[in-house]
Amino acid sequence: MIPILILAAGASSRMRGTDKLLEDVDGQPLLTRQIRMAEAVSTDIRVALPPVPHPRYACLNNTNARPIPVPDAAEGMGASIRTLFATLENTNHAMLLLGDLPEITADDLRAIQDAVQNHADALIWRGATEDGRGGHPIVFAHALFSDLQNLIGDDGGRSVVASAGNRVHLVPLPGKRARRDLDTPEDWAAWRAARHIT
């Protein structure tokens, strides 16, 4: 079983006063959806969150997810990643999942997990769009954990992915959902309109 680490400590600053991780998706907050989806494939879910108090903590109610407060969350994504990876012990792999990808499914997570078994020579197994653009989720091998624990600033792990060179295995997922994040109210409105049409 691979632990799933969910990034949910960002400021959601482009939403102009609302929180994208609390936006309703199929009758529940987006962050709750991500946690429930992760629970379908793993019993070890850890969620990077802003310091308490914060409304996002309520999204973990009635789940098995473990909150991981990030005291320096304002620094950027690097702080969340290093904090999450510092909590890991006795595991060979960990999956990093963005909290704001509303189209990712449990089957997508399983596809990445299957790739870890089927392409054991890689160091990174990464979801991608149908046309091969790297996205999320991403599984990292234990050999990279120390690098991830030393990230600073808003580096979302790009430097670590680059350092793996040709040992990154891409797993194409349907459409563009490996990269479809919704950062602004306009993004959300357009996405909802497209869902309604289709």
N, C-alpha and C positions, 0 to 999 in steps of 0.2 A: 504494500500500500504506500502510495506517494503522498506526503503532506501537501496540502494546497494552501498557499499563502496569498491572501487577497489584499490588494493595495486599495485602501479606502481612507487615507489620512490627508488627502489633498484638500485645498481650500475651496475648490469649485468656484473660483473667482470670476470666471467668464459667464456664469449664470446670472449675474447682476441681482443678487439678493436671494435667490433660491438655491437649493442644493440638488445637484443632478443625481446624487446617490439616493435621494429620497423621492425622486420622481416615480410616479406610478407606472409599473409595467405589469400588465396582466393581473391587476388587482392587488399588487404588493409593491413596496418600495424596491427600487432596483437593487440595492445592496442585499436586501433579504432574498430576492430572487437569486443573486449570485451565490449566496451561502447555501440555499436549498439545492441549487444545481450542483455545487461542489459536494454536498453531503450525499448525493446520489452515487458518487464514485470514490469517496474517501471518508474515513472516520476522523481524520486529523485536519481540521480547518482552523487557520489562524488569520485574524483580520487586523491589519495595521489601521489604527484609528487615531484621530487627533486626541490631545489630552482631554481628560474629563473636566467638566461635564460637556457632553455634545449629543445632539439628537440621534446621531448614527448608532450609538450604543443600543438603542431600542431595537434596531434591526436584528440584533443577535438573540433577542428574547425567544425562548422556545426552540432554540437551535443548539447544536453541539459545538458551535464555533467558539473559539477562544479569543477574547479581545487582547490585542497587543498595542497598548498606548505608545505613541511615538512623541516623546517630549519635544523634540526639535523638528516636528513635522513641517514647520514653515520653511525649513531649509530646502525642501524639495524631495523628489522621489527617492533620491539616494539614501536619505535618512530612513525612510520607511523600509527600503530593501535591506539595508544593513541591520536594522533592528529586528526584522522578521527572521533573517538568516541566523542571527545570533542566538535565537531561541531553539535552534535545531540540534538534536543529539541523535546519534546512532541511526542515521538514515543515509542512504546512498544517493537519493535524488529528492528534489523538491520542485513543485510546480508553482510558478508565479502567475497570478491571474489579476488583470485589471478589474477594478470594481465597476467600471463604467462601460462595459461592452454588452449592450442589451440583447445581442443576437446570438451570442455564444450559447451552446447547448451542452448538456451532459454527454451526449454522443461525441461532441468535439473533444471534450476532456478525455474521454476514453480513447479516442483516436491518437491523441498525443501520448497517452500512457502506453498504448500498444506499440507505438513507434520506439519507445524506450527499450522494449523487449526485442523488437525485430531489427533494430539498428544499433546494437550495443557498442559499436565502435565510435559513436558520436559522443560529444560532451554536452551538446545542447540539442533539444528537440523542440521545434518551434512551429506553432500554428502559422499558416500563411493564407493569403487570398487564393482564389482559384487561379489567378494569373501569376502566382509565385512571389508576391510581395510579403516579406516577413511581418508577422504580427504577434498575436497572443492567442492562447496561453503559451508559456515557455517553461520547459523542464530543464533544470540545471543539474549536472552531475556533481557529486561531492567534491571533486577536485577543484571546482570553481567557487566553493562556498567562502573560502577565505578572501578571495577577491571581492565577492559581493558584500562581505562584511566590512570592507574598507572603502565603499563608495562614498562620495561626498557630493554635495550640491544637488542639482536636478538631473544627474546622470541616471537614467532609468535602466542601467545595465548595458547600455550600448557598447561601452568600452570592453566589457567582459565578453559580450557576444563577438565583437570584432577580434578579440584575442584568441578565440577558439578556431578561427580560420575556417578550414574546410571540414571541421568536425561539428558543423551545425547541420542538422537534418531538418529540412522543411517538410511540414505536413499540410498539404493543401486542404482547406476547409471550404464548404460551399459559399459561393458569392464573395462578399467582402467583409463577412462578419468578424474575421480575425483582426480587422483594423477599424471597424465601425464604432467609434466612440462619439458621444453626443455632448459637446462642451458648452453650447449656448442655447438659449430659449428657441432661437430660430432652427437650430439643429433638431431639437425635440419636436417642434411643430411640423417640420418637413418629414421627419421619420414617421410620426403618427399619421400624417396625411397619407403617406405612401402605404402604410400598413392597412389603412382603412380602404384604400382603393383596391389593393390586391387581396 
